[in-house]
Amino acid sequence: MTTSSRSLAQRILPALLLLLTVFGPISMDLYLPALPALTLELSAATSVAQLTVTACLVGLAAGQLIAGPLSDRYGRRGILLIGIVAYIATSLLCAASPSIELLIAARLVQGLTGGVGIVIAQAAGRDVYAGGALIRFYGRLTVVGGFAAIVGPLIGGLLNSVTDWRGLFVFLAAIGAVILLITLIAFDETLPIASRTAGGLGRTLRDFRTLVSDRVFLGAILNQGFLYAALFAYLSGATFVLQDIYGLSPLGYALAFGANSAGFMVLGFVAGRTAGRSLRGTLSVGIVVAGAGALGLLASGLTRMPLWVVLVSLFLLAGGAAVTSPPATTIALVEYPQIAGTASSLLGMVRYGFGGIAAPLVGVAGATSILPLGIVTVTSLALAALAFVFLVRPARVPQPIATGTITTIH
């Protein structure tokens, strides 16, 4: 690679790493406006059609668990390229699926391949950033994830007015193709051969054991897992709460969802800028803010509250979760540059795995009660707080001290 092309790649790389984080939310959200039509065309029960969402979520969790250790052993670039190509292929398979059963299977694989982009973005960020720059990078990841969650359903709704659900999956394949092109141009290997791990499954299992034996790491990922359980419960239950119980129109719901997602982005960005002063302090603030939102939802489930109370509670829940993400991610990954992919894979697997478990629980009482959402979110926040208090807070929390600048590995 020439000096000029290497310089171009170095400038584009930060934006590419952020772009890789859209795989998860946009794969989950883009086709949701077409879900009813998909259900009808494939003659599926609603509950079965919803498994296309669950399958993608499970795939996103498992994909990160697989891709992270592989990228520690073989490097980031090759694993990322394989994942993107497979994502394009499985998106096209989703578009061509003749039955709901094949679509569910294809969505599982689409999630697996989409998880590669998420875990590589976090691990490569750890490769090239340090100190305050690393924390700010994770803050930007939070912002981009929130932005993708906002625009995914909106873009899906607009596209659904001119194409069917199959066309939406073709659009996802096109996004993958664009990211593949940018990756080929801009992604130089960030993990040099000398820094890669050796060994097969045995080494991977030893690395997993090393990580979960680390009190601080375990506390950080459990904290994030329970917080994301609350966040996914919110995403799963908010539409029923705001539309079925409080009677908001689809436009009103979209505005409320957009406001909460905007708060998620803004507070995630602010946390990325301020967490450098105190990782533990910023994390505790996020837990308190999200906890206040969860308590507001529980109170609304126990007795009828005005709509503004519910809206503020949802905003605090989402915003508080965003505040915790940059410091918790930094705490989890900063001590393990040599196995950043493996550490990132465990973090991502716990986030999406706990979220997938929590999301269906908010519907156990049907669409006419907020109480299950309140119980799930309060329980999740209580467990997140316990993980922080008993595992993270008493121990020495690593604080990045280097200034941190992006580097390119030749």
Summary of the structure (lengths in Angstrom):
residues: 410
radius of gyration: 20.5
end to end distance: 8.7
largest distance: 66.4
contacts: 1592
relative contact order: 0.16
helix: 82%
strand: 0%
